[in-house]
Amino acid sequence: MTTLSAEPGATFSVVKLARQQAIDDLRRTLSIALAGKESGIMTFKLESEDPQRAKRVLQSITENYLQQNIDRKTEEAQRMLAFLARQLPQIRASLNQAENRLNQFRRQNDSVDLSLEAKSVLDTQVQLEAQLNELTFRESEISKLYTRAHPAYRALLEKRATLQQEKARLGKQVQNLPKTQQEVLRLTRDVQVDQQVYMQLLNKQQELNISKAGTVGNIRIIDAAETAIKPIKPQKMLIVILALLSGATITAAIILLRSAFHRGIGDTAALEKCGINVYATVPLSLWQSKRNRSQQLLLTRAGGERLPILAQEQPEDLAVEAFRSLRTSLHFAMTEASNNILMISGASPASGKSFASINLAAVLAQAGQRVLLIDGDMRKGFLHRWLSNDAQRGLSDVLVGQLEPSLSVRTTAIANLDFVPRGQVPPNPSELLMHPRFTDFLCWAGQRYDMVLIDTPPILAVTDAAVIGHHAGTSLMVVRFAANSIKQVETSLRRFEQNGVIVKGVILNGVVQKAVTDVGYYNFAYPSHREEGEAASGT
């Protein structure tokens, strides 16, 4: 901020935005579009309450865009100039030292001069060093374009080898000169070589500066940023028209929305009509409904209290009685199963699969069976909030080989019911479930428990349930009353079938109806819209 226009005495609150927030704010108001296909022309538009600010911002964007285009073209020259800026002082210092050594030697030896032979050798050596330095510069450029096998690169290397041989030959020739002549020749050669290298670097620096100064970008501004004559917002006439259209269509929209919300399954007949077995119909528990909101608060509060288990807290609830009926059905259904592993999955999130898993496990344990409940949802599972309040050291830790199976099992407050939490959230749950350790873990559990019950993620969200289903002798799927549609259920069952998993049937959860069954056993209430919105049998 450089200037501020305001009345004397006015106060302001200045807030410095974070860089990312400033970028996001700009992206919401800035639009960039091509003026035409393959035209190469871009149009920049910026919306702002302050027209002058919008103009300044657009000018700044285009100027920076132009400068970045030029900078990209001169990037190589910039790197070379930076390198030369570091090398020139070093070469200059080396030259000064060489001159000082030569002058000192001449003073100590009464200004010894070189013979004609020595001068000839010196000139040749200096020329060789100059050529070698030039080859070094050329190699740095060629190496960016070719490999050592390329003819151009090989020719350069061969020429360097020839020069090195000639340099070695001259070195042997120098050894035949008198010692004093050899030393004068060496010192003089060092001075002249450093002079040539220094001049070469200076010339290269000047060439790069000229090249950089002459670089022109391939982008130019056709029209400078200008503000619109009239504000583009708000468009009052358009607002009036939209308001009239909205008022005319709002009734139809409400009807359509109601129709959409009532496409969910309304009774078991709809499922049975499609050939889908319904193993249990779990009514909506009034006791559970009243605690639904507090449960959501507990789930979002780290380290909160354990969630109440319906089968433990209200064993006489009609929903619990439905799970007892399911227990009886499973007793006969699993007699022909390949093992004692039961998988509970869901069509979609919020169907109530975890609620069904925990309460079914509880009624099985209450019947005297030794039950192991496994949280197979290693992504978002929260069965631990009902049983142990700690998800660490669980299934994922066993599958990665960091924990023995026996150490992952935890006892619960319910007799005969043990529990394995999800463990740490891994980056690859599906891959872990396909590891042989999962098969070994289930074999180990199946030998020690009467029933192994696995709660899995919803099949329409991830593939974990399809992987787990291959290990389960019996598979059931939870369907939410008035929430899941027949199409969702059929798609879920088809996805299981495509992966080689046969689902025995479904559990219709959260049934709300005002009716009496043929035997007069259930009597469900029909809550108000507000109560219905708050009601849930679990997640």
For each residue, the residues with C-beta under 8 A, 3 or more apart:
1: 4 14
2:
3:
4: 1 12
5:
6: 10 12
7: 10
8:
9:
10: 6 7
11:
12: 4 6
13:
14: 1
15:
16:
17: 21 22 25
18: 21 22
19: 22 23
20: 23 24
21: 17 18 24 25
22: 17 18 19 25 26
23: 19 20 26 27
24: 20 21 27 28
25: 17 21 22 28 29
26: 22 23 29 30 57
27: 23 24 30
28: 24 25
29: 25 26 46 47 48
30: 26 27 44 45 46 61
31: 44 45 46
32: 42 43 44 45
33: 42 43 45
34: 37 39 41 42 43
35: 39 41 42 43
36: 39 41
37: 34
38:
39: 34 35 36
40:
41: 34 35 36 222
42: 32 33 34 35
43: 32 33 34 35
44: 30 31 32 58 61 62 225
45: 30 31 32 33
46: 29 30 31 54 57 58 61
47: 29 54 232 233
48: 29 51 53 54 57
49:
50: 53 54
51: 48 54 55 227 228
52: 55 56 227
53: 48 50 56 57
54: 46 47 48 50 51 57 58 225 227
55: 51 52 58 59 225 226 227
56: 52 53 59 60
57: 26 46 48 53 54 60 61
58: 44 46 54 55 61 62 225
59: 55 56 62 63 224 225
60: 56 57 63 64
61: 30 44 46 57 58 64 65
62: 44 58 59 65 66 221 225
63: 59 60 66 67
64: 60 61 67 68
65: 61 62 68 69 219
66: 62 63 69 70 217 219 220 221
67: 63 64 70 71
68: 64 65 71 72
69: 65 66 72 73 217 218 219
70: 66 67 73 74 215 216 217
71: 67 68 74 75 78
72: 68 69 75
73: 69 70 215 217
74: 70 71 77 78 211 212 215
75: 71 72 78 79
76: 79 80
77: 74 80 81 208 211 212 215
78: 71 74 75 81 82 212
79: 75 76 82 83
80: 76 77 83 84 204 208
81: 77 78 84 85 205 208 209 212
82: 78 79 85 86
83: 79 80 86 87
84: 80 81 87 88 201 204 205 208
85: 81 82 88 205
86: 82 83 89 90
87: 83 84 90 91 201
88: 84 85 91 92 198 201 202 205
89: 86 92 93
90: 86 87 93 94
91: 87 88 94 95 194 197 198 201
92: 88 89 95 96 198
93: 89 90 96 97
94: 90 91 97 98 194
95: 91 92 98 99 191 194 195 198
96: 92 93 99 100
97: 93 94 100 101
98: 94 95 101 102 187 190 191 194
99: 95 96 102 103 191
100: 96 97 103 104
101: 97 98 104 105 187 190
102: 98 99 105 106 184 187 188 190 191
103: 99 100 106 107
104: 100 101 107 108
105: 101 102 108 109 112 183 184 187
106: 102 103 109 110 111 112 184
107: 103 104 111
108: 104 105
109: 105 106 112 180 184
110: 106
111: 106 107
112: 105 106 109 180 181 184
113: 184
114: 118 119 122 181 184 185 188
115: 118 119 177 181
116: 119 120
117: 120 121 177
118: 114 115 121 122 174 177 181 184 185
119: 114 115 116 122 123
120: 116 117 123 124
121: 117 118 124 125 170 173 174 177 185
122: 114 118 119 125 126 185 188 189 192
123: 119 120 126 127
124: 120 121 127 128 166 170
125: 121 122 128 129 167 170 189 193
126: 122 123 129 130 189 192 193 196
127: 123 124 130 131
128: 124 125 131 132 163 166 167 170
129: 125 126 132 133 167 189 193 196 197
130: 126 127 133 134 193 196 200
131: 127 128 134 135 163
132: 128 129 135 136 160 163 164 167
133: 129 130 136 137 196 197 200
134: 130 131 137 138 200
135: 131 132 138 139 156 159 160 163
136: 132 133 139 140
137: 133 134 140 141 200 204
138: 134 135 141 142 156
139: 135 136 142 143 153 156
140: 136 137 143 144
141: 137 138 144 145
142: 138 139 145 146 150 152 153 156
143: 139 140 146 153
144: 140 141
145: 141 142
146: 142 143 150 152 153
147: 150 153
148: 153 154 157
149: 153 154
150: 142 146 147 153 154
151: 154 155
152: 142 146 155 156
153: 139 142 143 146 147 148 149 150 156 157
154: 148 149 150 151 157 158
155: 151 152 158 159
156: 135 138 139 142 152 153 159 160
157: 148 153 154 160 161
158: 154 155 161 162
159: 135 155 156 162 163
160: 132 135 156 157 163 164
161: 157 158 164 165
162: 158 159 165 166
163: 128 131 132 135 159 160 166 167
164: 132 160 161 167 168
165: 161 162 168 169
166: 124 128 162 163 169 170
167: 125 128 129 132 163 164 170 171
168: 164 165 171 172
169: 165 166 172 173
170: 121 124 125 128 166 167 173 174
171: 167 168 174 175
172: 168 169 175 176
173: 121 169 170 176 177
174: 118 121 170 171 177 182 185 186
175: 171 172 182
176: 172 173
177: 115 117 118 121 173 174 181 182 185
178: 181 182
179: 182 183
180: 109 112 183 184
181: 112 114 115 118 177 178 184 185
182: 174 175 177 178 179 185 186
183: 105 179 180 186 187
184: 102 105 106 109 112 113 114 118 180 181 187 188
185: 114 118 121 122 174 177 181 182 188 189
186: 174 182 183 189 190
187: 98 101 102 105 183 184 190 191
188: 102 114 122 184 185 191 192
189: 122 125 126 129 185 186 192 193
190: 98 101 102 186 187 193 194
191: 95 98 99 102 187 188 194 195
192: 122 126 188 189 195 196
193: 125 126 129 130 189 190 196 197
194: 91 94 95 98 190 191 197 198
195: 95 191 192 198 199
196: 126 129 130 133 192 193 199 200
197: 91 129 133 193 194 200 201
198: 88 91 92 95 194 195 201 202
199: 195 196 202 203
200: 130 133 134 137 196 197 203 204
201: 84 87 88 91 197 198 204 205
202: 88 198 199 205 206
203: 199 200 206 207
204: 80 84 137 200 201 207 208
205: 81 84 85 88 201 202 208 209
206: 202 203 209 210
207: 203 204 210 211
208: 77 80 81 84 204 205 211 212
209: 81 205 206 212 213
210: 206 207 213 214
211: 74 77 207 208 214 215
212: 74 77 78 81 208 209 215
213: 209 210
214: 210 211
215: 70 73 74 77 211 212
216: 70
217: 66 69 70 73 220
218: 69
219: 65 66 69
220: 66 217
221: 62 66 224
222: 41
223: 226
224: 59 221
225: 44 54 55 58 59 62
226: 55 223
227: 51 52 54 55
228: 51 231 232
229:
230:
231: 228 234
232: 47 228 235
233: 47
234: 231 239
235: 232 238 239
236: 239 240
237: 240 241
238: 235 241 242
239: 234 235 236 242 243
240: 236 237 243 244
241: 237 238 244 245
242: 238 239 245 246
243: 239 240 246 247
244: 240 241 247 248
245: 241 242 248 249
246: 242 243 249 250
247: 243 244 250
248: 244 245
249: 245 246 252 253
250: 246 247 253 254
251: 254 255
252: 249 255 256
253: 249 250 256 257
254: 250 251 257 258
255: 251 252 258 259
256: 252 253 259 260
257: 253 254 260 261
258: 254 255 261 262
259: 255 256 262 263
260: 256 257 263
261: 257 258 264
262: 258 259 266 482
263: 259 260 485
264: 261 480 481 482 483 484 485
265: 270 271 479 480 481 482 484 485 486 489 508
266: 262 270 481 482
267: 270 513
268: 271 272 278 281 508
269: 272 273
270: 265 266 267 273 274 486
271: 265 268 274 276 278 479 486 489 506 508
272: 268 269 275 276 277 278
273: 269 270
274: 270 271 486 489 490
275: 272
276: 271 272 489 490 493 505 506
277: 272 504 505 506
278: 268 271 272 281 505 506 507 508
279: 326 329 330 333 476 504 505 506 507
280: 322 323 325 326 329 507 508
281: 268 278 322 507 508 511
282: 319 322 323 352 356 507 508 509 510 511 537
283: 318 319 322 510 511 512 522 524
284: 288 289 319 481 510 511 512 524 535 537
285: 288 289 310 314 317 318 319 320 537
286: 289 290 525
287: 290 291 310 313 314 317
288: 284 285 291 292 310 317 319 355 536 537 538
289: 284 285 286 292 527 531 534 535 536 537
290: 286 287
291: 287 288 294 295 308
292: 288 289 295 296 534 535 536
293: 296 297 534
294: 291 297 298
295: 291 292 298 299 307
296: 292 293 299 300
297: 293 294 300 301 304
298: 294 295 301 304 305 307 385
299: 295 296 304 307 382 385 539
300: 296 297
301: 297 298 304
302:
303: 389
304: 297 298 299 301 385
305: 298 389
306: 385 386 387 389
307: 295 298 299 385 386
308: 291 312 313
309: 312 313 358 359 362 386 414
310: 285 287 288 313 314 317 319 320 355 359
311: 314 315 320 323 358 359 362 363 366
312: 308 309 315 362 413 414
313: 287 308 309 310
314: 285 287 310 311 317 320
315: 311 312 320 366
316: 320 321
317: 285 287 288 310 314 320 321
318: 283 285 321 322 522 524
319: 282 283 284 285 288 310 322 323 359 537
320: 285 310 311 314 315 316 317 323 324 359 363
321: 316 317 318 324 325
322: 280 281 282 283 318 319 325 326
323: 280 282 311 319 320 326 327 356 359 360 362 363
324: 320 321 327 328 363
325: 280 321 322 328 329
326: 279 280 322 323 329 330 360 507
327: 323 324 330 331 360 363 364 367
328: 324 325 331 332
329: 279 280 325 326 332 333
330: 279 326 327 333 334 342 474
331: 327 328 334 335
332: 328 329 335
333: 279 329 330 336 337 474 504
334: 330 331 337 340 342 473 474
335: 331 332
336: 333
337: 333 334 340 473 474
338: 473
339: 442 446 471 472 473
340: 334 337 446 449 450 451 452 473
341: 442 445 446 452 454 471 472 473 474
342: 330 334 451 452 453 454 472 473 474 475 476
343: 376 454 456 465 468 469 471 472 474 475 476
344: 353 356 357 360 453 454 455 456 476 477 478 507
345: 353 456 457 458 459 465 468 469 475 476 477 478 492 496 503
346: 349 351 352 353 458 459 477 478 479 480
347: 351 458 459 460 477 478 479 480 484 488 489 491 492
348: 351 458 460 461 480 483 484 488 492
349: 346 458 461 539
350: 480 483 536 539
351: 346 347 348 458 478 479 480 483 484 509
352: 282 346 355 356 478 480 509 510 536 537 538 539
353: 344 345 346 356 357 455 456 458 478
354: 357 358 377 381 382 383 455 538 539
355: 288 310 352 358 359 509 537 538 539
356: 282 323 344 352 353 359 360 478 507 509 538
357: 344 353 354 360 361 373 383 453 455
358: 309 311 354 355 361 362 373 383 386 387 455 538
359: 309 310 311 319 320 323 355 356 362 363
360: 323 326 327 344 356 357 363 364 453
361: 357 358 364 365 371 373 417 451 453
362: 309 311 312 323 358 359 365 366 414 417
363: 311 320 323 324 327 359 360 366 367
364: 327 360 361 367 369 371 417 451 453
365: 361 362 368 369 370 371 414 415 416 417
366: 311 315 362 363 414 415 416
367: 327 363 364
368: 365 416
369: 364 365 416 450 451
370: 365 416 418 448 449 450 451
371: 361 364 365 416 417 418 449 450 451 452 453
372: 409 418 419 420 445 448 449 451 452 453
373: 357 358 361 383 387 417 418 419 420 453 455
374: 395 419 420 445 452 453 454 455
375: 378 381 382 383 384 391 394 395 419 420 421 422 455
376: 343 381 395 422 433 454 455 456 457 464 465 468
377: 354 380 381 383 422 455 456 457 464
378: 375 381 395 396 422 423 425 426 429 432 464
379: 425 429 457 462 464
380: 377 457
381: 354 375 376 377 378 384 391 421 422 455 457
382: 299 354 375 385 391
383: 354 357 358 373 375 377 386 387 419 421 422 455
384: 375 381 387 388 389 390 391 394 419 421 422
385: 298 299 304 306 307 382 389
386: 306 307 309 358 383
387: 306 358 373 383 384 410 412 419 421
388: 384 410 412 419 421
389: 303 305 306 384 385
390: 384 393 421
391: 375 381 382 384 394 421 422 423 424
392: 397 421 423 424
393: 390 397 403 407 408 421 423
394: 375 384 391 397 398 403 408 420 421 422 423 424
395: 374 375 376 378 398 399 408 420 421 422 423 441
396: 378 399 400 422 423 424 425 426 429 432
397: 392 393 394 400 402 403 408 423 424
398: 394 395 401 402 403 404 405 408 420 423 437 441
399: 395 396 423 426 432 433 435 437 438 441
400: 396 397 426 432
401: 398 437
402: 397 398
403: 393 394 397 398 407 408 423
404: 398 407 408
405: 398 408 409 440 441 444 445
406: 409
407: 393 403 404
408: 393 394 395 397 398 403 404 405 420 421 423
409: 372 405 406 418 419 420
410: 387 388 418 419 420 421
411: 418 419
412: 387 388 417 418 419
413: 312
414: 309 312 362 365 366 417
415: 365 366
416: 365 366 368 369 370 371
417: 361 362 364 365 371 373 412 414
418: 370 371 372 373 409 410 411 412 449
419: 372 373 374 375 383 384 387 388 409 410 411 412
420: 372 373 374 375 394 395 398 408 409 410
421: 375 381 383 384 387 388 390 391 392 393 394 395 408 410
422: 375 376 377 378 381 383 384 391 394 395 396 425
423: 378 391 392 393 394 395 396 397 398 399 403 408 426
424: 391 392 394 396 397
425: 378 379 396 422
426: 378 396 399 400 423 429 432
427:
428: 431 432
429: 378 379 396 426 432 433 462 464
430: 433 434 462 463 464 467
431: 428 434 435
432: 378 396 399 400 426 428 429 435 438
433: 376 399 429 430 438 464 467 468
434: 430 431 438 467
435: 399 431 432 438
436: 439 440
437: 398 399 401 440 441
438: 399 432 433 434 435 441 442 471
439: 436 442 443 471
440: 405 436 437 443 444
441: 395 398 399 405 437 438 444 445
442: 339 341 438 439 445 446 452 471
443: 439 440 446 447
444: 405 440 441 447 448
445: 341 372 374 405 441 442 448 449 452
446: 339 340 341 442 443 449 452
447: 443 444
448: 370 372 444 445
449: 340 370 371 372 418 445 446 452
450: 340 369 370 371
451: 340 342 361 364 369 370 371 372
452: 340 341 342 371 372 374 442 445 446 449
453: 342 344 357 360 361 364 371 372 373 374
454: 341 342 343 344 374 376 468 472
455: 344 353 354 357 358 373 374 375 376 377 381 383
456: 343 344 345 353 376 377 459 464 465 468 469
457: 345 376 377 379 380 381 461 462 464 465
458: 345 346 347 348 349 351 353 461 462 465 492
459: 345 346 347 456 462 463 465 466 477 492 495 496
460: 347 348 488 491 492 495
461: 348 349 457 458
462: 379 429 430 457 458 459 465
463: 430 459 466 467 499
464: 376 377 378 379 429 430 433 456 457 467 468
465: 343 345 376 456 457 458 459 462 468 469 496
466: 459 463 469 470 495 496 499 501
467: 430 433 434 463 464 470 499
468: 343 345 376 433 454 456 464 465 471 472
469: 343 345 456 465 466 472 475 496 499 501 503
470: 466 467 499 500 501
471: 339 341 343 438 439 442 468
472: 339 341 342 343 454 468 469 475 501
473: 334 337 338 339 340 341 342
474: 330 333 334 337 341 342 343 504
475: 342 343 345 469 472 496 501 502 503 504
476: 279 342 343 344 345 503 504 505 506 507
477: 344 345 346 347 459 489 492 493 496 503 505 506 507
478: 344 345 346 347 351 352 353 356 506 507 509
479: 265 271 346 347 351 484 489 506 507 508 509
480: 264 265 346 347 348 350 351 352 483 484 509 510
481: 264 265 266 284 508 509 510 511 512
482: 262 264 265 266 510 512
483: 264 348 350 351 480 510
484: 264 265 347 348 351 479 480 488 489
485: 263 264 265 488 489
486: 265 270 271 274 489 490
487: 490 491
488: 347 348 460 484 485 491 492
489: 265 271 274 276 347 477 479 484 485 486 492 493 506
490: 274 276 486 487 493 494
491: 347 460 487 488 494 495
492: 345 347 348 458 459 460 477 488 489 495 496
493: 276 477 489 490 496 497 503
494: 490 491 497 498
495: 459 460 466 491 492 498 499
496: 345 459 465 466 469 475 477 492 493 499 501 502 503
497: 493 494 500 501 502 503
498: 494 495
499: 463 466 467 469 470 495 496
500: 470 497
501: 466 469 470 472 475 496 497
502: 475 496 497
503: 345 469 475 476 477 493 496 497 506
504: 277 279 333 474 475 476
505: 276 277 278 279 476 477
506: 271 276 277 278 279 476 477 478 479 489 503
507: 278 279 280 281 282 326 344 356 476 477 478 479
508: 265 268 271 278 280 281 282 479 481 511
509: 282 351 352 355 356 478 479 480 481 537 538
510: 282 283 284 352 480 481 482 483 535 536 537
511: 281 282 283 284 481 508 524
512: 283 284 481 482 524 525 526 527 532 535
513: 267 524 526
514: 524 525 526
515: 522 524
516: 520 522 523
517: 520 521 522
518:
519:
520: 516 517
521: 517
522: 283 318 515 516 517
523: 516
524: 283 284 318 511 512 513 514 515
525: 286 512 514
526: 512 513 514
527: 289 512 530 531 532 535
528: 531 532
529: 532 533
530: 527 533 534
531: 289 527 528 534 535
532: 512 527 528 529 535
533: 529 530
534: 289 292 293 530 531
535: 284 289 292 510 512 527 531 532
536: 288 289 292 350 352 510 539
537: 282 284 285 288 289 319 352 355 509 510
538: 288 352 354 355 356 358 509
539: 299 349 350 352 354 355 536
